[in-house]
Amino acid sequence: MTSDDLRAIAALREAWTSAVAARNPDALKDLLTNDYEVWPQGAAPMVGTAAAAAAMRGAVERFDIVQSFEPVETVIAGEWAFERGIERMILTPRDGGEARTIEQRTLLIERKGQDGKWRFARGMTNQGAGRPSDG
């Protein structure tokens, strides 16, 4: 695990949250592997970059979203990285109404491409109280 890789993965997460805050779901496609798949809590798996962008487009049309990720553990093994942590989202309805906060445990798997860029390859979320154990 190198500090350059850790910085690049942190920059990847920042690029994601910035694209969401800017309401630009198409920018997410460049942050995902071609075979990207995520298993969101209580929903069918999302497979592929187009499906992920479409799902986020639907969300940003309805909500202003402030998203963050607090990594608890990052493991880098060659061209793969595994992160577990807490994702937080504040969803404010664009047509008015009270903001809602979601906090969920998240597992992210990133893969370093032949171009040297880290991208999200897989993900899974699980809503629940509390921070995961550090030990």
TAFENFEN-V47475 format. One record per residue. N is the residue number from 1. OMEGA is omega as a letter, one per 40 degrees, with the letter a starting at -180 (999 if undefined). Layout:
{{N	OMEGA} {N	OMEGA}}
//
This chain:
{{1	i} {2	i} {3	i} {4	i} {5	i} {6	i} {7	a} {8	i} {9	i} {10	i} {11	i} {12	i} {13	i} {14	i} {15	i} {16	a} {17	i} {18	i} {19	i} {20	a} {21	i} {22	a} {23	a} {24	a} {25	i} {26	i} {27	a} {28	a} {29	a} {30	a} {31	a} {32	i} {33	a} {34	a} {35	a} {36	i} {37	i} {38	i} {39	i} {40	i} {41	i} {42	a} {43	i} {44	i} {45	i} {46	a} {47	i} {48	a} {49	a} {50	i} {51	i} {52	i} {53	i} {54	i} {55	i} {56	i} {57	i} {58	a} {59	a} {60	i} {61	a} {62	a} {63	i} {64	a} {65	i} {66	a} {67	i} {68	i} {69	i} {70	i} {71	i} {72	a} {73	i} {74	i} {75	i} {76	i} {77	a} {78	a} {79	i} {80	i} {81	a} {82	i} {83	i} {84	a} {85	a} {86	i} {87	i} {88	i} {89	i} {90	a} {91	i} {92	a} {93	a} {94	i} {95	i} {96	a} {97	a} {98	i} {99	i} {100	i} {101	i} {102	i} {103	a} {104	i} {105	a} {106	i} {107	i} {108	i} {109	i} {110	i} {111	i} {112	a} {113	i} {114	i} {115	i} {116	a} {117	i} {118	i} {119	i} {120	a} {121	a} {122	i} {123	i} {124	i} {125	i} {126	i} {127	i} {128	a} {129	i} {130	i} {131	i} {132	i} {133	i} {134	a} {135	999}}
//
